[in-house]
Amino acid sequence: MLGLRTCIYRVPELEKAKQWYAKVFRTEAYFDEPFYVGFEIAGYELGLMPDQVKVSSDNVMTYWGVEDIDTEFARCLELGAAIHEEPNNVGGDIMVASIIDPWGNVIGLIYNPHFHLH
């Protein structure tokens, strides 16, 4: 296993989701087609795929690193996300939180000063 490469969220409104994720992650898509929208996030792939089926993603959690979990959590809520899990300490100085995007996908946020890319 080589580690995380891609995280894909299914959305019924691809254009609206593309705009929302561009704001949340502060970047524009590098790949933009009707069947897939791709963002490069610090060397990892965040993909959006159109899907008309009701999304249910509580069983899978992908955490995206942040420098200030309280600030990023609040910013995501201001952009229209809903609370899934408020910021909380999970040991030492590691903090996690999660939000629900406007299409029902759960997005994890993590502050972990011990994590370093190899």
SESE-993129 format. One record per residue: residue number from 1; residue in one letter; x, y, z of N, C-alpha, C, CB in turn. Coordinates in steps of 0.1 Angstrom, whole numbers, plus 5000, padded with zeros to 4 digits. Glycine has a CB too. Layout:
pt seq:NUM type:A n_east:X n_north:Y n_up:Z ca_east:X ca_north:Y ca_up:Z c_east:X c_north:Y c_up:Z cb_east:X cb_north:Y cb_up:Z
...
This chain:
pt seq:1 type:M n_east:5008 n_north:4988 n_up:5000 ca_east:5000 ca_north:5000 ca_up:5000 c_east:5009 c_north:5012 c_up:5000 cb_east:4990 cb_north:5000 cb_up:5012
pt seq:2 type:L n_east:5005 n_north:5022 n_up:4992 ca_east:5013 ca_north:5034 ca_up:4991 c_east:5007 c_north:5046 c_up:4998 cb_east:5015 cb_north:5037 cb_up:4976
pt seq:3 type:G n_east:4995 n_north:5045 n_up:5003 ca_east:4990 ca_north:5057 ca_up:5010 c_east:4978 c_north:5063 c_up:5002 cb_east:5000 cb_north:5067 cb_up:5013
pt seq:4 type:L n_east:4972 n_north:5073 n_up:5008 ca_east:4961 ca_north:5080 ca_up:5002 c_east:4965 c_north:5086 c_up:4989 cb_east:4956 cb_north:5091 cb_up:5011
pt seq:5 type:R n_east:4957 n_north:5085 n_up:4979 ca_east:4959 ca_north:5091 ca_up:4966 c_east:4947 c_north:5099 c_up:4961 cb_east:4962 cb_north:5080 cb_up:4955
pt seq:6 type:T n_east:4935 n_north:5094 n_up:4963 ca_east:4923 ca_north:5100 ca_up:4958 c_east:4911 c_north:5099 c_up:4967 cb_east:4919 cb_north:5095 cb_up:4944
pt seq:7 type:C n_east:4904 n_north:5109 n_up:4969 ca_east:4891 ca_north:5109 ca_up:4976 c_east:4880 c_north:5114 c_up:4967 cb_east:4892 cb_north:5118 cb_up:4990
pt seq:8 type:I n_east:4870 n_north:5106 n_up:4965 ca_east:4859 ca_north:5110 ca_up:4955 c_east:4846 c_north:5112 c_up:4963 cb_east:4858 cb_north:5099 cb_up:4944
pt seq:9 type:Y n_east:4840 n_north:5123 n_up:4960 ca_east:4827 ca_north:5126 ca_up:4966 c_east:4817 c_north:5125 c_up:4954 cb_east:4826 cb_north:5139 cb_up:4973
pt seq:10 type:R n_east:4805 n_north:5119 n_up:4956 ca_east:4795 ca_north:5118 ca_up:4946 c_east:4785 c_north:5129 c_up:4949 cb_east:4788 cb_north:5104 cb_up:4946
pt seq:11 type:V n_east:4781 n_north:5136 n_up:4938 ca_east:4772 ca_north:5148 ca_up:4940 c_east:4762 c_north:5148 c_up:4929 cb_east:4780 cb_north:5161 cb_up:4940
pt seq:12 type:P n_east:4749 n_north:5152 n_up:4932 ca_east:4739 ca_north:5152 ca_up:4921 c_east:4740 c_north:5165 c_up:4913 cb_east:4725 cb_north:5151 cb_up:4927
pt seq:13 type:E n_east:4747 n_north:5175 n_up:4918 ca_east:4748 ca_north:5188 ca_up:4911 c_east:4762 c_north:5191 c_up:4909 cb_east:4741 cb_north:5200 cb_up:4919
pt seq:14 type:L n_east:4768 n_north:5186 n_up:4898 ca_east:4783 ca_north:5187 ca_up:4896 c_east:4788 c_north:5201 c_up:4895 cb_east:4787 cb_north:5179 cb_up:4884
pt seq:15 type:E n_east:4781 n_north:5210 n_up:4888 ca_east:4785 ca_north:5224 ca_up:4886 c_east:4785 c_north:5231 c_up:4899 cb_east:4777 cb_north:5231 cb_up:4876
pt seq:16 type:K n_east:4774 n_north:5230 n_up:4907 ca_east:4773 ca_north:5237 ca_up:4920 c_east:4784 c_north:5231 c_up:4929 cb_east:4759 cb_north:5235 cb_up:4926
pt seq:17 type:A n_east:4786 n_north:5218 n_up:4929 ca_east:4796 ca_north:5212 ca_up:4938 c_east:4810 c_north:5216 c_up:4934 cb_east:4795 cb_north:5196 cb_up:4937
pt seq:18 type:K n_east:4813 n_north:5218 n_up:4921 ca_east:4826 ca_north:5222 ca_up:4917 c_east:4829 c_north:5236 c_up:4923 cb_east:4827 cb_north:5222 cb_up:4902
pt seq:19 type:Q n_east:4819 n_north:5245 n_up:4922 ca_east:4820 ca_north:5258 ca_up:4927 c_east:4822 c_north:5258 c_up:4942 cb_east:4808 cb_north:5267 cb_up:4923
pt seq:20 type:W n_east:4814 n_north:5250 n_up:4949 ca_east:4815 ca_north:5250 ca_up:4964 c_east:4828 c_north:5244 c_up:4968 cb_east:4804 cb_north:5241 cb_up:4969
pt seq:21 type:Y n_east:4833 n_north:5233 n_up:4963 ca_east:4846 ca_north:5227 ca_up:4966 c_east:4857 c_north:5237 c_up:4963 cb_east:4848 cb_north:5214 cb_up:4960
pt seq:22 type:A n_east:4856 n_north:5244 n_up:4952 ca_east:4867 ca_north:5254 ca_up:4949 c_east:4868 c_north:5264 c_up:4960 cb_east:4864 cb_north:5261 cb_up:4935
pt seq:23 type:K n_east:4857 n_north:5269 n_up:4965 ca_east:4857 ca_north:5278 ca_up:4976 c_east:4863 c_north:5272 c_up:4989 cb_east:4843 cb_north:5284 cb_up:4979
pt seq:24 type:V n_east:4858 n_north:5260 n_up:4993 ca_east:4862 ca_north:5254 ca_up:5005 c_east:4877 c_north:5251 c_up:5005 cb_east:4854 cb_north:5241 cb_up:5007
pt seq:25 type:F n_east:4882 n_north:5246 n_up:4994 ca_east:4896 ca_north:5242 ca_up:4993 c_east:4905 c_north:5253 c_up:4987 cb_east:4897 cb_north:5229 cb_up:4985
pt seq:26 type:R n_east:4899 n_north:5264 n_up:4984 ca_east:4906 ca_north:5276 ca_up:4979 c_east:4915 c_north:5272 c_up:4967 cb_east:4915 cb_north:5282 cb_up:4990
pt seq:27 type:T n_east:4909 n_north:5265 n_up:4957 ca_east:4916 ca_north:5262 ca_up:4945 c_east:4906 c_north:5259 c_up:4934 cb_east:4925 cb_north:5249 cb_up:4947
pt seq:28 type:E n_east:4911 n_north:5259 n_up:4922 ca_east:4902 ca_north:5256 ca_up:4910 c_east:4905 c_north:5242 c_up:4905 cb_east:4905 cb_north:5266 cb_up:4899
pt seq:29 type:A n_east:4895 n_north:5236 n_up:4899 ca_east:4897 ca_north:5223 ca_up:4894 c_east:4907 c_north:5223 c_up:4883 cb_east:4883 cb_north:5217 cb_up:4888
pt seq:30 type:Y n_east:4916 n_north:5212 n_up:4882 ca_east:4925 ca_north:5211 ca_up:4871 c_east:4920 c_north:5202 c_up:4860 cb_east:4938 cb_north:5205 cb_up:4876
pt seq:31 type:F n_east:4909 n_north:5195 n_up:4863 ca_east:4903 ca_north:5186 ca_up:4853 c_east:4888 c_north:5188 c_up:4855 cb_east:4906 cb_north:5171 cb_up:4856
pt seq:32 type:D n_east:4881 n_north:5192 n_up:4844 ca_east:4867 ca_north:5195 ca_up:4845 c_east:4859 c_north:5190 c_up:4833 cb_east:4866 cb_north:5211 cb_up:4845
pt seq:33 type:E n_east:4853 n_north:5179 n_up:4835 ca_east:4845 ca_north:5172 ca_up:4824 c_east:4831 c_north:5169 c_up:4830 cb_east:4852 cb_north:5159 cb_up:4819
pt seq:34 type:P n_east:4821 n_north:5166 n_up:4822 ca_east:4808 ca_north:5163 ca_up:4827 c_east:4807 c_north:5150 c_up:4835 cb_east:4798 cb_north:5162 cb_up:4816
pt seq:35 type:F n_east:4817 n_north:5142 n_up:4834 ca_east:4817 ca_north:5129 ca_up:4841 c_east:4827 c_north:5129 c_up:4854 cb_east:4822 cb_north:5118 cb_up:4832
pt seq:36 type:Y n_east:4835 n_north:5140 n_up:4855 ca_east:4845 ca_north:5140 ca_up:4866 c_east:4851 c_north:5154 c_up:4867 cb_east:4856 cb_north:5129 cb_up:4865
pt seq:37 type:V n_east:4852 n_north:5159 n_up:4879 ca_east:4859 ca_north:5171 ca_up:4882 c_east:4870 c_north:5168 c_up:4892 cb_east:4850 cb_north:5183 cb_up:4888
pt seq:38 type:G n_east:4883 n_north:5171 n_up:4889 ca_east:4894 ca_north:5168 ca_up:4898 c_east:4901 c_north:5181 c_up:4903 cb_east:4904 cb_north:5160 cb_up:4891
pt seq:39 type:F n_east:4904 n_north:5180 n_up:4916 ca_east:4912 ca_north:5191 ca_up:4922 c_east:4925 c_north:5184 c_up:4928 cb_east:4904 cb_north:5198 cb_up:4934
pt seq:40 type:E n_east:4936 n_north:5192 n_up:4927 ca_east:4948 ca_north:5187 ca_up:4933 c_east:4950 c_north:5194 c_up:4946 cb_east:4961 cb_north:5190 cb_up:4924
pt seq:41 type:I n_east:4950 n_north:5187 n_up:4957 ca_east:4951 ca_north:5193 ca_up:4971 c_east:4964 c_north:5188 c_up:4977 cb_east:4938 cb_north:5189 cb_up:4979
pt seq:42 type:A n_east:4974 n_north:5196 n_up:4977 ca_east:4987 ca_north:5193 ca_up:4983 c_east:4992 c_north:5179 c_up:4979 cb_east:4985 cb_north:5193 cb_up:4998
pt seq:43 type:G n_east:4991 n_north:5176 n_up:4966 ca_east:4996 ca_north:5163 ca_up:4961 c_east:4986 c_north:5152 c_up:4961 cb_east:5007 cb_north:5159 cb_up:4969
pt seq:44 type:Y n_east:4974 n_north:5154 n_up:4966 ca_east:4963 ca_north:5144 ca_up:4966 c_east:4952 c_north:5148 c_up:4957 cb_east:4958 cb_north:5141 cb_up:4981
pt seq:45 type:E n_east:4944 n_north:5138 n_up:4953 ca_east:4933 ca_north:5141 ca_up:4944 c_east:4920 c_north:5141 c_up:4951 cb_east:4932 cb_north:5130 cb_up:4933
pt seq:46 type:L n_east:4912 n_north:5152 n_up:4949 ca_east:4899 ca_north:5153 ca_up:4954 c_east:4890 c_north:5153 c_up:4941 cb_east:4896 cb_north:5166 cb_up:4963
pt seq:47 type:G n_east:4882 n_north:5143 n_up:4940 ca_east:4874 ca_north:5141 ca_up:4928 c_east:4859 c_north:5142 c_up:4931 cb_east:4876 cb_north:5128 cb_up:4921
pt seq:48 type:L n_east:4852 n_north:5148 n_up:4921 ca_east:4837 ca_north:5149 ca_up:4922 c_east:4831 c_north:5141 c_up:4910 cb_east:4832 cb_north:5164 cb_up:4922
pt seq:49 type:M n_east:4822 n_north:5133 n_up:4913 ca_east:4815 ca_north:5125 ca_up:4903 c_east:4800 c_north:5127 c_up:4903 cb_east:4819 cb_north:5110 cb_up:4904
pt seq:50 type:P n_east:4794 n_north:5129 n_up:4892 ca_east:4779 ca_north:5131 ca_up:4892 c_east:4772 c_north:5118 c_up:4896 cb_east:4774 cb_north:5136 cb_up:4878
pt seq:51 type:D n_east:4762 n_north:5119 n_up:4905 ca_east:4755 ca_north:5107 ca_up:4909 c_east:4741 c_north:5112 c_up:4914 cb_east:4762 cb_north:5100 cb_up:4921
pt seq:52 type:Q n_east:4731 n_north:5106 n_up:4908 ca_east:4717 ca_north:5110 ca_up:4912 c_east:4711 c_north:5102 c_up:4924 cb_east:4708 cb_north:5109 cb_up:4900
pt seq:53 type:V n_east:4719 n_north:5092 n_up:4928 ca_east:4715 ca_north:5084 ca_up:4939 c_east:4717 c_north:5091 c_up:4952 cb_east:4722 cb_north:5070 cb_up:4939
pt seq:54 type:K n_east:4708 n_north:5090 n_up:4962 ca_east:4710 ca_north:5096 ca_up:4975 c_east:4724 c_north:5092 c_up:4981 cb_east:4699 cb_north:5092 cb_up:4985
pt seq:55 type:V n_east:4731 n_north:5102 n_up:4985 ca_east:4745 ca_north:5099 ca_up:4991 c_east:4744 c_north:5095 c_up:5005 cb_east:4754 cb_north:5111 cb_up:4989
pt seq:56 type:S n_east:4751 n_north:5085 n_up:5009 ca_east:4752 ca_north:5081 ca_up:5023 c_east:4767 c_north:5078 c_up:5026 cb_east:4743 cb_north:5069 cb_up:5027
pt seq:57 type:S n_east:4774 n_north:5086 n_up:5032 ca_east:4788 ca_north:5084 ca_up:5034 c_east:4793 c_north:5084 c_up:5048 cb_east:4796 cb_north:5095 cb_up:5026
pt seq:58 type:D n_east:4784 n_north:5082 n_up:5058 ca_east:4789 ca_north:5082 ca_up:5072 c_east:4798 c_north:5070 c_up:5075 cb_east:4776 cb_north:5081 cb_up:5081
pt seq:59 type:N n_east:4798 n_north:5060 n_up:5067 ca_east:4807 ca_north:5048 ca_up:5070 c_east:4821 c_north:5050 c_up:5066 cb_east:4801 cb_north:5036 cb_up:5063
pt seq:60 type:V n_east:4824 n_north:5060 n_up:5058 ca_east:4838 ca_north:5063 ca_up:5053 c_east:4842 c_north:5077 c_up:5058 cb_east:4839 cb_north:5062 cb_up:5038
pt seq:61 type:M n_east:4854 n_north:5078 n_up:5063 ca_east:4858 ca_north:5092 ca_up:5067 c_east:4872 c_north:5094 c_up:5062 cb_east:4859 cb_north:5093 cb_up:5083
pt seq:62 type:T n_east:4873 n_north:5105 n_up:5054 ca_east:4886 ca_north:5110 ca_up:5049 c_east:4888 c_north:5123 c_up:5056 cb_east:4886 cb_north:5111 cb_up:5033
pt seq:63 type:Y n_east:4900 n_north:5124 n_up:5062 ca_east:4904 ca_north:5137 ca_up:5069 c_east:4913 c_north:5145 c_up:5060 cb_east:4910 cb_north:5134 cb_up:5082
pt seq:64 type:W n_east:4910 n_north:5158 n_up:5059 ca_east:4919 ca_north:5167 ca_up:5052 c_east:4926 c_north:5176 c_up:5062 cb_east:4911 cb_north:5176 cb_up:5041
pt seq:65 type:G n_east:4939 n_north:5177 n_up:5061 ca_east:4947 ca_north:5184 ca_up:5071 c_east:4944 c_north:5199 c_up:5070 cb_east:4961 cb_north:5182 cb_up:5069
pt seq:66 type:V n_east:4944 n_north:5206 n_up:5082 ca_east:4942 ca_north:5220 ca_up:5083 c_east:4952 c_north:5225 c_up:5094 cb_east:4927 cb_north:5224 cb_up:5087
pt seq:67 type:E n_east:4955 n_north:5238 n_up:5093 ca_east:4964 ca_north:5244 ca_up:5103 c_east:4956 c_north:5249 c_up:5115 cb_east:4972 cb_north:5255 cb_up:5096
pt seq:68 type:D n_east:4944 n_north:5254 n_up:5113 ca_east:4936 ca_north:5259 ca_up:5124 c_east:4922 c_north:5253 c_up:5123 cb_east:4935 cb_north:5275 cb_up:5124
pt seq:69 type:I n_east:4919 n_north:5243 n_up:5130 ca_east:4907 ca_north:5235 ca_up:5129 c_east:4894 c_north:5244 c_up:5132 cb_east:4907 cb_north:5223 cb_up:5137
pt seq:70 type:D n_east:4895 n_north:5252 n_up:5142 ca_east:4883 ca_north:5260 ca_up:5145 c_east:4880 c_north:5270 c_up:5134 cb_east:4885 cb_north:5268 cb_up:5158
pt seq:71 type:T n_east:4890 n_north:5277 n_up:5129 ca_east:4888 ca_north:5286 ca_up:5118 c_east:4882 c_north:5280 c_up:5105 cb_east:4901 cb_north:5293 cb_up:5115
pt seq:72 type:E n_east:4888 n_north:5268 n_up:5101 ca_east:4884 ca_north:5261 ca_up:5089 c_east:4870 c_north:5255 c_up:5091 cb_east:4894 cb_north:5250 cb_up:5086
pt seq:73 type:F n_east:4867 n_north:5250 n_up:5103 ca_east:4854 ca_north:5245 ca_up:5106 c_east:4843 c_north:5256 c_up:5104 cb_east:4853 cb_north:5238 cb_up:5120
pt seq:74 type:A n_east:4846 n_north:5267 n_up:5110 ca_east:4836 ca_north:5278 ca_up:5110 c_east:4835 c_north:5283 c_up:5095 cb_east:4841 cb_north:5290 cb_up:5119
pt seq:75 type:R n_east:4846 n_north:5284 n_up:5088 ca_east:4845 ca_north:5289 ca_up:5074 c_east:4837 c_north:5279 c_up:5065 cb_east:4860 cb_north:5290 cb_up:5068
pt seq:76 type:C n_east:4838 n_north:5266 n_up:5067 ca_east:4830 ca_north:5257 ca_up:5059 c_east:4815 c_north:5258 c_up:5063 cb_east:4835 cb_north:5242 cb_up:5063
pt seq:77 type:L n_east:4812 n_north:5261 n_up:5075 ca_east:4798 ca_north:5263 ca_up:5079 c_east:4793 c_north:5275 c_up:5072 cb_east:4797 cb_north:5264 cb_up:5094
pt seq:78 type:E n_east:4801 n_north:5286 n_up:5072 ca_east:4797 ca_north:5298 ca_up:5065 c_east:4794 c_north:5296 c_up:5051 cb_east:4808 cb_north:5309 cb_up:5067
pt seq:79 type:L n_east:4801 n_north:5287 n_up:5044 ca_east:4800 ca_north:5284 ca_up:5030 c_east:4788 c_north:5274 c_up:5028 cb_east:4812 cb_north:5278 cb_up:5025
pt seq:80 type:G n_east:4781 n_north:5270 n_up:5038 ca_east:4769 ca_north:5262 ca_up:5036 c_east:4770 c_north:5247 c_up:5041 cb_east:4766 cb_north:5262 cb_up:5022
pt seq:81 type:A n_east:4781 n_north:5244 n_up:5047 ca_east:4782 ca_north:5230 ca_up:5052 c_east:4774 c_north:5229 c_up:5065 cb_east:4797 cb_north:5226 cb_up:5055
pt seq:82 type:A n_east:4770 n_north:5217 n_up:5069 ca_east:4764 ca_north:5214 ca_up:5081 c_east:4773 c_north:5207 c_up:5091 cb_east:4751 cb_north:5206 cb_up:5079
pt seq:83 type:I n_east:4770 n_north:5208 n_up:5104 ca_east:4779 ca_north:5201 ca_up:5114 c_east:4776 c_north:5186 c_up:5113 cb_east:4776 cb_north:5207 cb_up:5128
pt seq:84 type:H n_east:4787 n_north:5179 n_up:5113 ca_east:4787 ca_north:5164 ca_up:5114 c_east:4793 c_north:5161 c_up:5128 cb_east:4794 cb_north:5157 cb_up:5103
pt seq:85 type:E n_east:4804 n_north:5167 n_up:5131 ca_east:4811 ca_north:5165 ca_up:5144 c_east:4819 c_north:5178 c_up:5147 cb_east:4820 cb_north:5152 cb_up:5144
pt seq:86 type:E n_east:4816 n_north:5184 n_up:5159 ca_east:4823 ca_north:5196 ca_up:5163 c_east:4837 c_north:5193 c_up:5165 cb_east:4816 cb_north:5202 cb_up:5176
pt seq:87 type:P n_east:4846 n_north:5203 n_up:5164 ca_east:4860 ca_north:5201 ca_up:5167 c_east:4862 c_north:5195 c_up:5181 cb_east:4868 cb_north:5214 cb_up:5166
pt seq:88 type:N n_east:4870 n_north:5184 n_up:5182 ca_east:4873 ca_north:5178 ca_up:5195 c_east:4887 c_north:5172 c_up:5195 cb_east:4862 cb_north:5168 cb_up:5198
pt seq:89 type:N n_east:4892 n_north:5171 n_up:5207 ca_east:4906 ca_north:5166 ca_up:5209 c_east:4905 c_north:5150 c_up:5209 cb_east:4912 cb_north:5171 cb_up:5222
pt seq:90 type:V n_east:4914 n_north:5144 n_up:5202 ca_east:4914 ca_north:5129 ca_up:5201 c_east:4926 c_north:5123 c_up:5207 cb_east:4912 cb_north:5124 cb_up:5187
pt seq:91 type:G n_east:4934 n_north:5132 n_up:5214 ca_east:4946 ca_north:5127 ca_up:5221 c_east:4958 c_north:5137 c_up:5218 cb_east:4950 cb_north:5113 cb_up:5216
pt seq:92 type:G n_east:4965 n_north:5140 n_up:5228 ca_east:4976 ca_north:5149 ca_up:5227 c_east:4971 c_north:5163 c_up:5222 cb_east:4987 cb_north:5144 cb_up:5217
pt seq:93 type:D n_east:4977 n_north:5168 n_up:5211 ca_east:4973 ca_north:5180 ca_up:5205 c_east:4966 c_north:5178 c_up:5192 cb_east:4985 cb_north:5190 cb_up:5203
pt seq:94 type:I n_east:4961 n_north:5166 n_up:5189 ca_east:4954 ca_north:5163 ca_up:5176 c_east:4939 c_north:5166 c_up:5178 cb_east:4957 cb_north:5148 cb_up:5173
pt seq:95 type:M n_east:4934 n_north:5173 n_up:5168 ca_east:4920 ca_north:5177 ca_up:5168 c_east:4914 c_north:5172 c_up:5155 cb_east:4919 cb_north:5193 cb_up:5170
pt seq:96 type:V n_east:4901 n_north:5168 n_up:5156 ca_east:4894 ca_north:5164 ca_up:5144 c_east:4880 c_north:5170 c_up:5145 cb_east:4892 cb_north:5148 cb_up:5143
pt seq:97 type:A n_east:4874 n_north:5172 n_up:5133 ca_east:4860 ca_north:5177 ca_up:5132 c_east:4855 c_north:5171 c_up:5119 cb_east:4859 cb_north:5192 cb_up:5132
pt seq:98 type:S n_east:4842 n_north:5172 n_up:5116 ca_east:4837 ca_north:5168 ca_up:5103 c_east:4825 c_north:5177 c_up:5100 cb_east:4834 cb_north:5153 cb_up:5103
pt seq:99 type:I n_east:4823 n_north:5179 n_up:5087 ca_east:4812 ca_north:5186 ca_up:5082 c_east:4804 c_north:5178 c_up:5071 cb_east:4816 cb_north:5200 cb_up:5076
pt seq:100 type:I n_east:4792 n_north:5182 n_up:5068 ca_east:4785 ca_north:5176 ca_up:5057 c_east:4783 c_north:5186 c_up:5046 cb_east:4771 cb_north:5171 cb_up:5062
pt seq:101 type:D n_east:4788 n_north:5183 n_up:5034 ca_east:4786 ca_north:5192 ca_up:5023 c_east:4771 c_north:5193 c_up:5019 cb_east:4795 cb_north:5187 cb_up:5011
pt seq:102 type:P n_east:4768 n_north:5203 n_up:5010 ca_east:4754 ca_north:5205 ca_up:5007 c_east:4747 c_north:5192 c_up:5000 cb_east:4753 cb_north:5216 cb_up:4998
pt seq:103 type:W n_east:4755 n_north:5182 n_up:4996 ca_east:4750 ca_north:5170 ca_up:4990 c_east:4750 c_north:5158 c_up:4998 cb_east:4758 cb_north:5168 cb_up:4977
pt seq:104 type:G n_east:4754 n_north:5160 n_up:5011 ca_east:4753 ca_north:5149 ca_up:5021 c_east:4766 c_north:5141 c_up:5023 cb_east:4743 cb_north:5139 cb_up:5016
pt seq:105 type:N n_east:4777 n_north:5145 n_up:5016 ca_east:4790 ca_north:5139 ca_up:5019 c_east:4796 c_north:5144 c_up:5031 cb_east:4799 cb_north:5142 cb_up:5007
pt seq:106 type:V n_east:4803 n_north:5135 n_up:5039 ca_east:4810 ca_north:5138 ca_up:5051 c_east:4824 c_north:5141 c_up:5048 cb_east:4808 cb_north:5127 cb_up:5062
pt seq:107 type:I n_east:4829 n_north:5153 n_up:5052 ca_east:4843 ca_north:5157 ca_up:5050 c_east:4849 c_north:5159 c_up:5064 cb_east:4844 cb_north:5171 cb_up:5042
pt seq:108 type:G n_east:4860 n_north:5151 n_up:5066 ca_east:4867 ca_north:5152 ca_up:5078 c_east:4878 c_north:5163 c_up:5078 cb_east:4874 cb_north:5139 cb_up:5082
pt seq:109 type:L n_east:4880 n_north:5170 n_up:5089 ca_east:4891 ca_north:5180 ca_up:5090 c_east:4900 c_north:5175 c_up:5102 cb_east:4885 cb_north:5194 cb_up:5093
pt seq:110 type:I n_east:4913 n_north:5176 n_up:5100 ca_east:4922 ca_north:5172 ca_up:5111 c_east:4933 c_north:5182 c_up:5112 cb_east:4927 cb_north:5158 cb_up:5108
pt seq:111 type:Y n_east:4936 n_north:5185 n_up:5125 ca_east:4948 ca_north:5192 ca_up:5128 c_east:4957 c_north:5182 c_up:5135 cb_east:4945 cb_north:5205 cb_up:5138
pt seq:112 type:N n_east:4969 n_north:5179 n_up:5129 ca_east:4978 ca_north:5169 ca_up:5135 c_east:4992 c_north:5174 c_up:5132 cb_east:4976 cb_north:5155 cb_up:5128
pt seq:113 type:P n_east:4998 n_north:5181 n_up:5142 ca_east:5011 ca_north:5187 ca_up:5140 c_east:5022 c_north:5176 c_up:5138 cb_east:5015 cb_north:5196 cb_up:5151
pt seq:114 type:H n_east:5019 n_north:5164 n_up:5141 ca_east:5029 ca_north:5153 ca_up:5140 c_east:5030 c_north:5146 c_up:5127 cb_east:5026 cb_north:5142 cb_up:5151
pt seq:115 type:F n_east:5020 n_north:5149 n_up:5118 ca_east:5019 ca_north:5143 ca_up:5105 c_east:5028 c_north:5151 c_up:5095 cb_east:5005 cb_north:5142 cb_up:5099
pt seq:116 type:H n_east:5037 n_north:5143 n_up:5088 ca_east:5046 ca_north:5149 ca_up:5078 c_east:5046 c_north:5140 c_up:5066 cb_east:5060 cb_north:5151 cb_up:5084
pt seq:117 type:L n_east:5045 n_north:5146 n_up:5054 ca_east:5045 ca_north:5138 ca_up:5042 c_east:5060 c_north:5132 c_up:5040 cb_east:5041 cb_north:5146 cb_up:5029
pt seq:118 type:H n_east:5060 n_north:5120 n_up:5036 ca_east:5074 ca_north:5114 ca_up:5034 c_east:5077 c_north:5114 c_up:5020 cb_east:5074 cb_north:5099 cb_up:5039
